Amino acid sequence: MNKSVQSLGLVAVVLIAFAANSLLCRWALLVFHYDPVVFTVLRLFSGAVTLVGLLYWLPSKPRLRLLPFSSRRFWLLGASLLLYALMFSLAYVQLDTGVGAFILFVAVQLMLLLVARFTGQRLNKQQVLGALIAIAGLALLLLPNADGTYIGYAGLMLLAAMGWAAFVLLGKGSVAPLVDVSSAFVAATLLMLGLFFVLSIPFGQSFDIDWFSNAFFLAVTSGALTSGVGYYLWYRVLPLIGVQKAAQLQLLVPVIATVMGSLVLGEVLTFIAVIASAVIVFGVWLFLVAAVEK
């Protein structure tokens, strides 16, 4: 199979998985009133189990293993993933599916572009124009919901974006995607369990894990499939497309998530949202054309 076609297919699968993460989390919290901390624990743990299973099941020479616990990269990956996952869940207590995805990926977009600029990568005028058009479209998508109740939860999603941006940048230099993403989930799970213990014992916070409920299965699906396998595929494709293209492609996620939220959860898909989605797609296309010609 042509490498460009294969990369395009992987990107499409990953973007749908990322959007599904927003849907599954919002679904569990909105419809089933699941605890966001419990959702995060289950998501990380199920992702870790799935990925470690793949790590030791898939044939490889030499045999792939987790990064050592003494490795700085092991804990950096885990900390960035945990920051993203926990803040993501807490933010979706209030934010609609598409709105949350908008805040997350636009913030990531800006952070990655700033990093690219400060590390010496130049953007031409068409790339800058494409980025601005896409951001304007996403702003238009957000405006109908931009009231005071969103401010605090939007801040939580900004923190999630910081974690995800760090995770993406760490993945840029990945030479063993499955090792890195498996290690990230294991480290994040260990850190999350430590936080879970701190909140449960000294502070007396109780968490009710409703085993085998609908929300439980949504959390496990989010961890094992749309997060674990999705991130592994993302780490595989990231070195092929570069950080700047990755940042722009992620802007399609809020559009997909908005449609998913409308179809599954009945969230309102307005005429303005449709127009905003078209503007986003145009901005992404403009940037990518400029990146190819560069």
N, C-alpha and C positions, 0 to 999 in steps of 0.2 A: 504494500500500500504506500502511495506517495506520502512523504513525511509531512508536507503542508496540510494535506487532507486529514491525516491522522491527528495532527496538532489541533486542527479546527474542530474535529469531533470531540477530542478531549476537553477543549475549552467549552464547547456547548454543554457537555455533561456536567462539567464543574460549575458553570454559571447556574444551571438548573438546580444543582445540589445546594449551592449557596442560598438561592432564593427559597428553596424548600426548608432550609434551616430556619429562616425567619417565619415561614408559615407554621412549621411544626411547633416552634416555641410559643408563638402567639396563640395558636390553637389550644395548646395545653393550659396556658395561663388564663385565656379569656373564657373558653367554653367549660373547662373542667376545674378552673380555679386552683391549679397545681402550684405548689411552692416553688418559686424561681431558683432557690438555692438547691433544693432537692433535684429539680430538673437539671441543673448544672452538674451535680454530682453524678447522676445517672448518665448524662450525655458524655462526660469525660471518661467515666469508668467503662461504659460499653464501647466507646471508641478505642480505648486502650486495649481491651480484650480482643477486639476484632483485628486491630493492627498488629499486635504481638503475635496473634495466631497466623496472620499472613506472613509476618517476618520469618517465622520458623517453619512455615509450611511450604512457601514458595522455594523452588530449588535455586541455589546460587553458589557460585564458586568465587572467592571463599565464602563460607557460611556467614550470613549477615547476623549481627548481634546488636542489641541496644547500645547506645552510647554509655560509657561508664558513669556511675553516679558521681564520681569525682570530677567529671568533665564540666567545665563552665558552660559549654554549649548546651548540655543536657538541661541545666536549670534555667538558662536564658530562654530556650524554646518553651519550656514548661510555664515559666512566669508570663511570657507574652501570650501564650494560649489561654492561660487561666484568666488573665486580665480581660481578654476579649470575651471569653465564654461567660464569665460571671456577670460582667457589666451588661452584656447582651441580654441575658435572661432577666435581669432586674429592670432594664429599660422597657422590655416588652410587657411588663405589667400594665403599662399605660399606652404605649405607642401602637398605632396600627401597623399592620405587616409592611406595607409599602413605605410608610413614613419612616419607620425604624431603619429599613434597608437604605433609604435615601440618606439619612444622617450618617449612617455607618460608612457607606462606600464613597460618598462625596468627601467626608473627612479623610478617609484613607487616600483618596485621590490627591487631595491637596498636600497631605503629608509626604506621599511618595514623590510627587513632583518637586516639592521643596528639597527633599533629600537628593533627588537627581540633579537639581540645579546646583546645590552646594557641593556636590561631588564632581562637578565639572562637565556634566552632560548638558548640552545646549538644546534648546527647543526653538524651532523656526517659527515664523509668524503664523503659518497655517496651523501648526500644532497648538500654539497658544490660543488661537481663535477657536479651534475645535473644542479645546478644554473649556473655554469660557462659555461657549454655546451649550455644551453638555451640562455644565454647572448651573447655567441660567434655567435650562429646562427642568432640572431637578429642583431648583428653588421654586419654580412655578408649581411643581407637583406637591411641594410642601405647604405652600401658602394657605390653602383653604383650612388646614389643620393647625396653623401656627398661633395658638392661643397660650395663655399663661400656664395652663396645666401641663403643657409639654416641656417647659423649660428645664425642670429638674431631671426628667427622664431623658431629654435630649442630651443633657450633660453626661448622664451615665453612658449613653451610646457613643458620645465622643471619646470617653475613656476606653470603651470597647474598640473604637477605631484605632486608638494608640496601640493597643495590644495587637490588633490584626496587622497594622502597618509594620510593627517590629517583626511579627511572624513572617510576613512576606519578604522583608529585607533579609532575614536570616535564611530564608529559603532560596534566595538568589544564588548563594554559593553552595547549594546542596549538591554533593556528588553521590549521595545515597539517599534518595527521597524517602524510601520506606523506613530506613533506619531513623532518619531525622523526625519524621512525623510520628512514628511509633514512640520514640523517646519523648517527644513533646507531650503526647497524651499520657504516658506513664508519669512523667514529672508533674504535669498539671494535676493529675489525679491525686498524687501524693500530697501536693501542696493544698489541693482543695479539701482532702480528708483532714489535713491538719487544721485548716480554717474551720471546717465543719466541727471538729472536736473542740476548738477554742470557743466557738459560738454556743455549742451545746452544753458544755460543762461549766466553765467559769461564769458565763453570762446567763445560764439557765434557759437558753433559747431551745425550744422543742421543734423538731421537724418530723412531719408525718409522711412517711413513704408509703403511699397507697399501692402495694404490690399488685401487679398484674391488672391494673386499671387501664382505661383507654389512654390516660395521660402518661402512665408508666411506659406503655409501648411507643407513644409518640417520642418520649425522651430517648428511649433505647434506639429507635429508628434514626433519630437525629444524630446520636453518637456513633452508631455502628456504620451507617450508610452515608447519609448526607454530610456528616462531619469527617469521620475516620477515613472512609474510602475516598470521599470527595477531596479532602486535603492531600491525601497521598497522590491523587491524580494531578492536583494543582502543583504540587512540588515537582512532579514529572514534567509538566508543561512550562513552568515558570522560566527555566533556563533557555527554553526554545523561543520564547516571545519577548523576554526582557521586562524590566520593572515598569517602564513607561507604558508599554502596550497593555501590560497587566492592569495597571491603574485605570486605563480607559475602558478596557473590557469589563471591569467590575462595575462600571456605571450602568451596565445593562441589567444588573441584578435587581435594583429597585423596581424597574419596569416589570420584570418577570414576577417579582414578589407581589407587586400591586395587583396584577392580574390574578395570581393565585389566591390572594386574600379576598378578592371580589368573588371569585368562583366558589371557593370553599367556605369562607366565613361570612360571606354576604357584605363585606366592606364595600362602601359606595365607590364605584368607578365613574367619575364625572367626565364631562366633555373636556374640562380643563386638564384632567389627568391624562386623557388620550392625547391632547395637543402637546402636553409636556413630554409625554413618552416619545412622540415623534421628534421633538426638538432634541431630546437626549440621543436618540439613534443617529440623527444627522450629525450631531457634534462628535460622537464616537467615530462615525464613518470618516468625517473630515480629518480627524486626528490620525486615524490609521492609514489613510491614503498618504498623508504627509510623511508619516513614519516610514512607509514603504519606499517612497520616492527619495527620502533623505540619503 
